[in-house]
């Protein structure tokens, strides 16, 4: 009988300790997420990668690449530096997620093609090297807030959020 009571008490104690640790993990995670919002020109660091949104501007396109009536292209330029010991692959489609005025928006190839001076933000970055480029979105002309989320590893939940306002 003593063994049963001892086993039950140990089980309750273990569950109590696990519950305490779970609360701390959730609390720390929420705190980390709120500290990962950055503005234009601010350098974010995540998983040994430094990311800076260096410019955000509108474009009405070029002769063959124009947004739909009532829309504009919003072009976001980033610098990414790989400070890790492994190659880093950056994909404008997989590494970035965007919201315009709290509505999800898709990457626009036409938006990026409208700026022939700068290259699309895609490529492999060797350790210690940098990559610069643009990503673009077609959004309503009266937009006021863009939120760009960058994830260095799509298999992880780690991300940084950049916010730009018109």
Secondary structure as GFF3:
##gff-version 3
##sequence-region A 1 166
A	DSSP	alpha_helix	2	34	.	.	.	ID=ss1
A	DSSP	beta_strand	37	39	.	.	.	ID=ss2
A	DSSP	beta_strand	43	46	.	.	.	ID=ss3
A	DSSP	beta_strand	49	59	.	.	.	ID=ss4
A	DSSP	beta_strand	71	82	.	.	.	ID=ss5
A	DSSP	beta_strand	88	90	.	.	.	ID=ss6
A	DSSP	beta_strand	96	100	.	.	.	ID=ss7
A	DSSP	beta_strand	103	105	.	.	.	ID=ss8
A	DSSP	alpha_helix	109	113	.	.	.	ID=ss9
A	DSSP	beta_strand	123	125	.	.	.	ID=ss10
A	DSSP	beta_strand	130	140	.	.	.	ID=ss11
A	DSSP	beta_strand	145	150	.	.	.	ID=ss12
A	DSSP	beta_strand	160	165	.	.	.	ID=ss13
###
